[in-house]
Amino acid sequence: MPKVEDRLTAFFTDLANKNQSSRVHLPISLSELASYLGTSPETLSRQMTLAAQEGRIIKLGRGNYQVKR
C-alpha cells in the first residue's frame, strides 16, 4: 500500500484534474478523508501540514485548497 503522503497527493491531484482547476473544495470532512485514505485523522493532519510546508497544497480557507502541480 502506498504511503499516506502519496495517497494524499494522488487524492488532491485527482480532485484537481476532475475540476479542471488547481483550486479544489474538499467535499468531505478531514476525518472522512482520513478514513477514505486509510489513515488516522492525526496522521492526515500531519501530512497535510507537511504538504503545505513543502508547497504542494495551499489552504485558501475552510475546505478550500490550491493544488500545486
PDB file of N, CA, C and O in Angstrom:
ATOM      1  N   MET A   1       0.849  -1.184   0.000  1.00  0.00           N
ATOM      2  CA  MET A   1       0.000   0.000   0.000  1.00  0.00           C
ATOM      3  C   MET A   1       0.890   1.241   0.000  1.00  0.00           C
ATOM      4  O   MET A   1       1.868   1.305   0.746  1.00  0.00           O
ATOM      5  N   PRO A   2       0.552   2.235  -0.841  1.00  0.00           N
ATOM      6  CA  PRO A   2       1.347   3.465  -0.880  1.00  0.00           C
ATOM      7  C   PRO A   2       1.315   4.207   0.459  1.00  0.00           C
ATOM      8  O   PRO A   2       0.408   4.023   1.271  1.00  0.00           O
ATOM      9  N   LYS A   3       2.323   5.044   0.663  1.00  0.00           N
ATOM     10  CA  LYS A   3       2.389   5.839   1.882  1.00  0.00           C
ATOM     11  C   LYS A   3       1.242   6.851   1.909  1.00  0.00           C
ATOM     12  O   LYS A   3       0.689   7.209   0.869  1.00  0.00           O
ATOM     13  N   VAL A   4       0.899   7.302   3.108  1.00  0.00           N
ATOM     14  CA  VAL A   4      -0.175   8.282   3.274  1.00  0.00           C
ATOM     15  C   VAL A   4       0.115   9.531   2.437  1.00  0.00           C
ATOM     16  O   VAL A   4      -0.782  10.085   1.801  1.00  0.00           O
ATOM     17  N   GLU A   5       1.360   9.959   2.444  1.00  0.00           N
ATOM     18  CA  GLU A   5       1.762  11.136   1.667  1.00  0.00           C
ATOM     19  C   GLU A   5       1.398  10.958   0.197  1.00  0.00           C
ATOM     20  O   GLU A   5       0.872  11.875  -0.434  1.00  0.00           O
ATOM     21  N   ASP A   6       1.678   9.785  -0.342  1.00  0.00           N
ATOM     22  CA  ASP A   6       1.386   9.502  -1.748  1.00  0.00           C
ATOM     23  C   ASP A   6      -0.120   9.425  -2.007  1.00  0.00           C
ATOM     24  O   ASP A   6      -0.605   9.909  -3.030  1.00  0.00           O
ATOM     25  N   ARG A   7      -0.849   8.819  -1.084  1.00  0.00           N
ATOM     26  CA  ARG A   7      -2.311   8.720  -1.247  1.00  0.00           C
ATOM     27  C   ARG A   7      -2.952  10.095  -1.181  1.00  0.00           C
ATOM     28  O   ARG A   7      -3.883  10.385  -1.932  1.00  0.00           O
ATOM     29  N   LEU A   8      -2.455  10.952  -0.277  1.00  0.00           N
ATOM     30  CA  LEU A   8      -2.987  12.307  -0.148  1.00  0.00           C
ATOM     31  C   LEU A   8      -2.704  13.116  -1.412  1.00  0.00           C
ATOM     32  O   LEU A   8      -3.585  13.806  -1.924  1.00  0.00           O
ATOM     33  N   THR A   9      -1.483  13.027  -1.905  1.00  0.00           N
ATOM     34  CA  THR A   9      -1.125  13.743  -3.136  1.00  0.00           C
ATOM     35  C   THR A   9      -1.987  13.276  -4.304  1.00  0.00           C
ATOM     36  O   THR A   9      -2.477  14.092  -5.084  1.00  0.00           O
ATOM     37  N   ALA A  10      -2.168  11.984  -4.422  1.00  0.00           N
ATOM     38  CA  ALA A  10      -2.997  11.434  -5.503  1.00  0.00           C
ATOM     39  C   ALA A  10      -4.440  11.912  -5.379  1.00  0.00           C
ATOM     40  O   ALA A  10      -5.068  12.235  -6.387  1.00  0.00           O
ATOM     41  N   PHE A  11      -4.979  11.961  -4.150  1.00  0.00           N
ATOM     42  CA  PHE A  11      -6.346  12.413  -3.946  1.00  0.00           C
ATOM     43  C   PHE A  11      -6.502  13.855  -4.419  1.00  0.00           C
ATOM     44  O   PHE A  11      -7.421  14.159  -5.179  1.00  0.00           O
ATOM     45  N   PHE A  12      -5.612  14.746  -3.976  1.00  0.00           N
ATOM     46  CA  PHE A  12      -5.709  16.151  -4.370  1.00  0.00           C
ATOM     47  C   PHE A  12      -5.495  16.325  -5.871  1.00  0.00           C
ATOM     48  O   PHE A  12      -6.178  17.132  -6.502  1.00  0.00           O
ATOM     49  N   THR A  13      -4.566  15.587  -6.442  1.00  0.00           N
ATOM     50  CA  THR A  13      -4.309  15.679  -7.882  1.00  0.00           C
ATOM     51  C   THR A  13      -5.520  15.208  -8.676  1.00  0.00           C
ATOM     52  O   THR A  13      -5.908  15.851  -9.651  1.00  0.00           O
ATOM     53  N   ASP A  14      -6.116  14.101  -8.273  1.00  0.00           N
ATOM     54  CA  ASP A  14      -7.315  13.600  -8.955  1.00  0.00           C
ATOM     55  C   ASP A  14      -8.463  14.593  -8.856  1.00  0.00           C
ATOM     56  O   ASP A  14      -9.169  14.833  -9.836  1.00  0.00           O
ATOM     57  N   LEU A  15      -8.649  15.169  -7.672  1.00  0.00           N
ATOM     58  CA  LEU A  15      -9.728  16.141  -7.481  1.00  0.00           C
ATOM     59  C   LEU A  15      -9.497  17.374  -8.355  1.00  0.00           C
ATOM     60  O   LEU A  15     -10.435  17.890  -8.962  1.00  0.00           O
ATOM     61  N   ALA A  16      -8.261  17.841  -8.420  1.00  0.00           N
ATOM     62  CA  ALA A  16      -7.937  18.998  -9.266  1.00  0.00           C
ATOM     63  C   ALA A  16      -8.163  18.673 -10.737  1.00  0.00           C
ATOM     64  O   ALA A  16      -8.687  19.498 -11.486  1.00  0.00           O
ATOM     65  N   ASN A  17      -7.769  17.475 -11.149  1.00  0.00           N
ATOM     66  CA  ASN A  17      -7.972  17.072 -12.549  1.00  0.00           C
ATOM     67  C   ASN A  17      -9.453  16.982 -12.891  1.00  0.00           C
ATOM     68  O   ASN A  17      -9.864  17.399 -13.973  1.00  0.00           O
ATOM     69  N   LYS A  18     -10.257  16.443 -11.980  1.00  0.00           N
ATOM     70  CA  LYS A  18     -11.700  16.337 -12.222  1.00  0.00           C
ATOM     71  C   LYS A  18     -12.340  17.711 -12.325  1.00  0.00           C
ATOM     72  O   LYS A  18     -13.258  17.916 -13.118  1.00  0.00           O
ATOM     73  N   ASN A  19     -11.851  18.658 -11.516  1.00  0.00           N
ATOM     74  CA  ASN A  19     -12.385  20.024 -11.526  1.00  0.00           C
ATOM     75  C   ASN A  19     -11.777  20.866 -12.639  1.00  0.00           C
ATOM     76  O   ASN A  19     -12.242  21.975 -12.902  1.00  0.00           O
ATOM     77  N   GLN A  20     -10.748  20.354 -13.288  1.00  0.00           N
ATOM     78  CA  GLN A  20     -10.000  21.081 -14.310  1.00  0.00           C
ATOM     79  C   GLN A  20      -9.543  22.437 -13.776  1.00  0.00           C
ATOM     80  O   GLN A  20      -9.576  23.449 -14.477  1.00  0.00           O
ATOM     81  N   SER A  21      -9.115  22.423 -12.515  1.00  0.00           N
ATOM     82  CA  SER A  21      -8.657  23.638 -11.851  1.00  0.00           C
ATOM     83  C   SER A  21      -7.701  23.254 -10.737  1.00  0.00           C
ATOM     84  O   SER A  21      -7.817  22.178 -10.151  1.00  0.00           O
ATOM     85  N   SER A  22      -6.764  24.132 -10.450  1.00  0.00           N
ATOM     86  CA  SER A  22      -5.856  23.858  -9.338  1.00  0.00           C
ATOM     87  C   SER A  22      -6.509  24.174  -7.998  1.00  0.00           C
ATOM     88  O   SER A  22      -5.985  23.794  -6.951  1.00  0.00           O
ATOM     89  N   ARG A  23      -7.637  24.857  -8.018  1.00  0.00           N
ATOM     90  CA  ARG A  23      -8.376  25.160  -6.789  1.00  0.00           C
ATOM     91  C   ARG A  23      -9.455  24.107  -6.586  1.00  0.00           C
ATOM     92  O   ARG A  23     -10.259  23.830  -7.477  1.00  0.00           O
ATOM     93  N   VAL A  24      -9.452  23.534  -5.402  1.00  0.00           N
ATOM     94  CA  VAL A  24     -10.414  22.473  -5.110  1.00  0.00           C
ATOM     95  C   VAL A  24     -11.098  22.723  -3.774  1.00  0.00           C
ATOM     96  O   VAL A  24     -10.560  23.392  -2.892  1.00  0.00           O
ATOM     97  N   HIS A  25     -12.283  22.175  -3.653  1.00  0.00           N
ATOM     98  CA  HIS A  25     -13.023  22.190  -2.396  1.00  0.00           C
ATOM     99  C   HIS A  25     -13.179  20.742  -1.948  1.00  0.00           C
ATOM    100  O   HIS A  25     -13.665  19.898  -2.701  1.00  0.00           O
ATOM    101  N   LEU A  26     -12.763  20.464  -0.714  1.00  0.00           N
ATOM    102  CA  LEU A  26     -12.924  19.105  -0.193  1.00  0.00           C
ATOM    103  C   LEU A  26     -14.404  18.842   0.045  1.00  0.00           C
ATOM    104  O   LEU A  26     -15.042  19.556   0.819  1.00  0.00           O
ATOM    105  N   PRO A  27     -14.949  17.839  -0.602  1.00  0.00           N
ATOM    106  CA  PRO A  27     -16.382  17.553  -0.463  1.00  0.00           C
ATOM    107  C   PRO A  27     -16.718  16.761   0.803  1.00  0.00           C
ATOM    108  O   PRO A  27     -17.884  16.455   1.053  1.00  0.00           O
ATOM    109  N   ILE A  28     -15.696  16.427   1.603  1.00  0.00           N
ATOM    110  CA  ILE A  28     -15.899  15.634   2.809  1.00  0.00           C
ATOM    111  C   ILE A  28     -15.073  16.235   3.951  1.00  0.00           C
ATOM    112  O   ILE A  28     -14.176  17.046   3.719  1.00  0.00           O
ATOM    113  N   SER A  29     -15.384  15.831   5.173  1.00  0.00           N
ATOM    114  CA  SER A  29     -14.628  16.311   6.329  1.00  0.00           C
ATOM    115  C   SER A  29     -13.243  15.661   6.358  1.00  0.00           C
ATOM    116  O   SER A  29     -13.001  14.655   5.691  1.00  0.00           O
ATOM    117  N   LEU A  30     -12.344  16.251   7.139  1.00  0.00           N
ATOM    118  CA  LEU A  30     -10.996  15.684   7.244  1.00  0.00           C
ATOM    119  C   LEU A  30     -11.020  14.300   7.872  1.00  0.00           C
ATOM    120  O   LEU A  30     -10.222  13.441   7.494  1.00  0.00           O
ATOM    121  N   SER A  31     -11.921  14.064   8.825  1.00  0.00           N
ATOM    122  CA  SER A  31     -11.997  12.720   9.415  1.00  0.00           C
ATOM    123  C   SER A  31     -12.506  11.709   8.389  1.00  0.00           C
ATOM    124  O   SER A  31     -12.060  10.562   8.378  1.00  0.00           O
ATOM    125  N   GLU A  32     -13.431  12.124   7.531  1.00  0.00           N
ATOM    126  CA  GLU A  32     -13.898  11.239   6.461  1.00  0.00           C
ATOM    127  C   GLU A  32     -12.793  10.995   5.433  1.00  0.00           C
ATOM    128  O   GLU A  32     -12.649   9.888   4.914  1.00  0.00           O
ATOM    129  N   LEU A  33     -12.015  12.040   5.144  1.00  0.00           N
ATOM    130  CA  LEU A  33     -10.899  11.887   4.213  1.00  0.00           C
ATOM    131  C   LEU A  33      -9.853  10.935   4.782  1.00  0.00           C
ATOM    132  O   LEU A  33      -9.300  10.107   4.058  1.00  0.00           O
ATOM    133  N   ALA A  34      -9.586  11.056   6.079  1.00  0.00           N
ATOM    134  CA  ALA A  34      -8.633  10.149   6.725  1.00  0.00           C
ATOM    135  C   ALA A  34      -9.099   8.704   6.580  1.00  0.00           C
ATOM    136  O   ALA A  34      -8.311   7.820   6.246  1.00  0.00           O
ATOM    137  N   SER A  35     -10.367   8.474   6.831  1.00  0.00           N
ATOM    138  CA  SER A  35     -10.917   7.128   6.697  1.00  0.00           C
ATOM    139  C   SER A  35     -10.819   6.640   5.250  1.00  0.00           C
ATOM    140  O   SER A  35     -10.447   5.493   5.003  1.00  0.00           O
ATOM    141  N   TYR A  36     -11.149   7.502   4.311  1.00  0.00           N
ATOM    142  CA  TYR A  36     -11.082   7.159   2.884  1.00  0.00           C
ATOM    143  C   TYR A  36      -9.656   6.785   2.479  1.00  0.00           C
ATOM    144  O   TYR A  36      -9.447   5.866   1.687  1.00  0.00           O
ATOM    145  N   LEU A  37      -8.674   7.512   3.034  1.00  0.00           N
ATOM    146  CA  LEU A  37      -7.274   7.260   2.699  1.00  0.00           C
ATOM    147  C   LEU A  37      -6.657   6.143   3.529  1.00  0.00           C
ATOM    148  O   LEU A  37      -5.507   5.765   3.308  1.00  0.00           O
ATOM    149  N   GLY A  38      -7.419   5.615   4.483  1.00  0.00           N
ATOM    150  CA  GLY A  38      -6.936   4.506   5.297  1.00  0.00           C
ATOM    151  C   GLY A  38      -5.920   4.910   6.338  1.00  0.00           C
ATOM    152  O   GLY A  38      -4.948   4.193   6.576  1.00  0.00           O
ATOM    153  N   THR A  39      -6.141   6.065   6.966  1.00  0.00           N
ATOM    154  CA  THR A  39      -5.222   6.543   7.993  1.00  0.00           C
ATOM    155  C   THR A  39      -6.002   7.195   9.120  1.00  0.00           C
ATOM    156  O   THR A  39      -7.228   7.294   9.054  1.00  0.00           O
ATOM    157  N   SER A  40      -5.314   7.632  10.133  1.00  0.00           N
ATOM    158  CA  SER A  40      -5.965   8.306  11.256  1.00  0.00           C
ATOM    159  C   SER A  40      -6.055   9.806  10.966  1.00  0.00           C
ATOM    160  O   SER A  40      -5.264  10.331  10.182  1.00  0.00           O
ATOM    161  N   PRO A  41      -7.008  10.496  11.589  1.00  0.00           N
ATOM    162  CA  PRO A  41      -7.099  11.949  11.418  1.00  0.00           C
ATOM    163  C   PRO A  41      -5.810  12.663  11.833  1.00  0.00           C
ATOM    164  O   PRO A  41      -5.434  13.667  11.228  1.00  0.00           O
ATOM    165  N   GLU A  42      -5.140  12.151  12.854  1.00  0.00           N
ATOM    166  CA  GLU A  42      -3.896  12.781  13.320  1.00  0.00           C
ATOM    167  C   GLU A  42      -2.800  12.686  12.261  1.00  0.00           C
ATOM    168  O   GLU A  42      -2.090  13.658  12.003  1.00  0.00           O
ATOM    169  N   THR A  43      -2.668  11.513  11.654  1.00  0.00           N
ATOM    170  CA  THR A  43      -1.664  11.330  10.609  1.00  0.00           C
ATOM    171  C   THR A  43      -2.003  12.183   9.397  1.00  0.00           C
ATOM    172  O   THR A  43      -1.116  12.782   8.789  1.00  0.00           O
ATOM    173  N   LEU A  44      -3.275  12.239   9.044  1.00  0.00           N
ATOM    174  CA  LEU A  44      -3.692  13.074   7.917  1.00  0.00           C
ATOM    175  C   LEU A  44      -3.356  14.530   8.194  1.00  0.00           C
ATOM    176  O   LEU A  44      -2.858  15.232   7.314  1.00  0.00           O
ATOM    177  N   SER A  45      -3.623  14.984   9.402  1.00  0.00           N
ATOM    178  CA  SER A  45      -3.312  16.367   9.767  1.00  0.00           C
ATOM    179  C   SER A  45      -1.821  16.653   9.606  1.00  0.00           C
ATOM    180  O   SER A  45      -1.438  17.680   9.046  1.00  0.00           O
ATOM    181  N   ARG A  46      -0.994  15.751  10.092  1.00  0.00           N
ATOM    182  CA  ARG A  46       0.461  15.928   9.952  1.00  0.00           C
ATOM    183  C   ARG A  46       0.869  15.967   8.479  1.00  0.00           C
ATOM    184  O   ARG A  46       1.688  16.794   8.079  1.00  0.00           O
ATOM    185  N   GLN A  47       0.302  15.081   7.685  1.00  0.00           N
ATOM    186  CA  GLN A  47       0.660  15.019   6.268  1.00  0.00           C
ATOM    187  C   GLN A  47       0.172  16.255   5.509  1.00  0.00           C
ATOM    188  O   GLN A  47       0.847  16.717   4.589  1.00  0.00           O
ATOM    189  N   MET A  48      -0.982  16.789   5.879  1.00  0.00           N
ATOM    190  CA  MET A  48      -1.480  17.996   5.223  1.00  0.00           C
ATOM    191  C   MET A  48      -0.615  19.193   5.603  1.00  0.00           C
ATOM    192  O   MET A  48      -0.348  20.058   4.769  1.00  0.00           O
ATOM    193  N   THR A  49      -0.177  19.245   6.855  1.00  0.00           N
ATOM    194  CA  THR A  49       0.726  20.313   7.284  1.00  0.00           C
ATOM    195  C   THR A  49       2.040  20.225   6.512  1.00  0.00           C
ATOM    196  O   THR A  49       2.558  21.239   6.046  1.00  0.00           O
ATOM    197  N   LEU A  50       2.572  19.028   6.380  1.00  0.00           N
ATOM    198  CA  LEU A  50       3.811  18.817   5.634  1.00  0.00           C
ATOM    199  C   LEU A  50       3.638  19.212   4.165  1.00  0.00           C
ATOM    200  O   LEU A  50       4.508  19.870   3.595  1.00  0.00           O
ATOM    201  N   ALA A  51       2.535  18.819   3.561  1.00  0.00           N
ATOM    202  CA  ALA A  51       2.266  19.164   2.161  1.00  0.00           C
ATOM    203  C   ALA A  51       2.194  20.677   1.985  1.00  0.00           C
ATOM    204  O   ALA A  51       2.669  21.207   0.981  1.00  0.00           O
ATOM    205  N   ALA A  52       1.604  21.371   2.950  1.00  0.00           N
ATOM    206  CA  ALA A  52       1.523  22.833   2.888  1.00  0.00           C
ATOM    207  C   ALA A  52       2.907  23.456   3.061  1.00  0.00           C
ATOM    208  O   ALA A  52       3.256  24.400   2.352  1.00  0.00           O
ATOM    209  N   GLN A  53       3.689  22.937   3.991  1.00  0.00           N
ATOM    210  CA  GLN A  53       5.041  23.463   4.213  1.00  0.00           C
ATOM    211  C   GLN A  53       5.924  23.257   2.986  1.00  0.00           C
ATOM    212  O   GLN A  53       6.778  24.090   2.683  1.00  0.00           O
ATOM    213  N   GLU A  54       5.720  22.163   2.292  1.00  0.00           N
ATOM    214  CA  GLU A  54       6.500  21.862   1.087  1.00  0.00           C
ATOM    215  C   GLU A  54       5.945  22.558  -0.149  1.00  0.00           C
ATOM    216  O   GLU A  54       6.543  22.476  -1.221  1.00  0.00           O
ATOM    217  N   GLY A  55       4.809  23.241  -0.016  1.00  0.00           N
ATOM    218  CA  GLY A  55       4.223  23.974  -1.129  1.00  0.00           C
ATOM    219  C   GLY A  55       3.421  23.138  -2.098  1.00  0.00           C
ATOM    220  O   GLY A  55       3.095  23.599  -3.191  1.00  0.00           O
ATOM    221  N   ARG A  56       3.094  21.899  -1.711  1.00  0.00           N
ATOM    222  CA  ARG A  56       2.296  21.046  -2.607  1.00  0.00           C
ATOM    223  C   ARG A  56       0.831  21.427  -2.586  1.00  0.00           C
ATOM    224  O   ARG A  56       0.128  21.250  -3.581  1.00  0.00           O
ATOM    225  N   ILE A  57       0.361  21.953  -1.457  1.00  0.00           N
ATOM    226  CA  ILE A  57      -1.005  22.476  -1.364  1.00  0.00           C
ATOM    227  C   ILE A  57      -0.956  23.792  -0.598  1.00  0.00           C
ATOM    228  O   ILE A  57      -0.061  24.020   0.216  1.00  0.00           O
ATOM    229  N   ILE A  58      -1.918  24.644  -0.869  1.00  0.00           N
ATOM    230  CA  ILE A  58      -2.074  25.904  -0.148  1.00  0.00           C
ATOM    231  C   ILE A  58      -3.503  25.946   0.359  1.00  0.00           C
ATOM    232  O   ILE A  58      -4.448  25.810  -0.418  1.00  0.00           O
ATOM    233  N   LYS A  59      -3.664  26.135   1.665  1.00  0.00           N
ATOM    234  CA  LYS A  59      -5.012  26.234   2.222  1.00  0.00           C
ATOM    235  C   LYS A  59      -5.533  27.642   1.964  1.00  0.00           C
ATOM    236  O   LYS A  59      -4.916  28.627   2.368  1.00  0.00           O
ATOM    237  N   LEU A  60      -6.668  27.723   1.294  1.00  0.00           N
ATOM    238  CA  LEU A  60      -7.267  29.008   0.940  1.00  0.00           C
ATOM    239  C   LEU A  60      -8.365  29.418   1.904  1.00  0.00           C
ATOM    240  O   LEU A  60      -8.725  30.593   1.976  1.00  0.00           O
ATOM    241  N   GLY A  61      -8.884  28.484   2.625  1.00  0.00           N
ATOM    242  CA  GLY A  61      -9.991  28.742   3.535  1.00  0.00           C
ATOM    243  C   GLY A  61     -10.597  27.410   3.917  1.00  0.00           C
ATOM    244  O   GLY A  61     -10.096  26.354   3.534  1.00  0.00           O
ATOM    245  N   ARG A  62     -11.662  27.464   4.663  1.00  0.00           N
ATOM    246  CA  ARG A  62     -12.276  26.231   5.147  1.00  0.00           C
ATOM    247  C   ARG A  62     -12.638  25.290   4.004  1.00  0.00           C
ATOM    248  O   ARG A  62     -13.550  25.559   3.221  1.00  0.00           O
ATOM    249  N   GLY A  63     -11.914  24.193   3.925  1.00  0.00           N
ATOM    250  CA  GLY A  63     -12.194  23.168   2.921  1.00  0.00           C
ATOM    251  C   GLY A  63     -11.723  23.501   1.524  1.00  0.00           C
ATOM    252  O   GLY A  63     -11.948  22.720   0.599  1.00  0.00           O
ATOM    253  N   ASN A  64     -11.074  24.643   1.344  1.00  0.00           N
ATOM    254  CA  ASN A  64     -10.632  25.075   0.022  1.00  0.00           C
ATOM    255  C   ASN A  64      -9.114  25.084  -0.047  1.00  0.00           C
ATOM    256  O   ASN A  64      -8.435  25.589   0.847  1.00  0.00           O
ATOM    257  N   TYR A  65      -8.601  24.517  -1.123  1.00  0.00           N
ATOM    258  CA  TYR A  65      -7.163  24.369  -1.277  1.00  0.00           C
ATOM    259  C   TYR A  65      -6.769  24.669  -2.712  1.00  0.00           C
ATOM    260  O   TYR A  65      -7.575  24.550  -3.635  1.00  0.00           O
ATOM    261  N   GLN A  66      -5.518  25.059  -2.881  1.00  0.00           N
ATOM    262  CA  GLN A  66      -4.936  25.156  -4.217  1.00  0.00           C
ATOM    263  C   GLN A  66      -3.870  24.083  -4.310  1.00  0.00           C
ATOM    264  O   GLN A  66      -3.023  23.949  -3.427  1.00  0.00           O
ATOM    265  N   VAL A  67      -3.924  23.327  -5.384  1.00  0.00           N
ATOM    266  CA  VAL A  67      -3.012  22.200  -5.584  1.00  0.00           C
ATOM    267  C   VAL A  67      -1.912  22.651  -6.534  1.00  0.00           C
ATOM    268  O   VAL A  67      -2.181  23.127  -7.637  1.00  0.00           O
ATOM    269  N   LYS A  68      -0.669  22.494  -6.088  1.00  0.00           N
ATOM    270  CA  LYS A  68       0.471  22.813  -6.945  1.00  0.00           C
ATOM    271  C   LYS A  68       0.794  21.577  -7.762  1.00  0.00           C
ATOM    272  O   LYS A  68       1.003  20.500  -7.203  1.00  0.00           O
ATOM    273  N   ARG A  69       0.836  21.714  -9.046  1.00  0.00           N
ATOM    274  CA  ARG A  69       1.096  20.572  -9.932  1.00  0.00           C
ATOM    275  C   ARG A  69       2.523  20.581 -10.401  1.00  0.00           C
ATOM    276  O   ARG A  69       2.930  19.697 -11.155  1.00  0.00           O
TER     277      ARG A  69
END
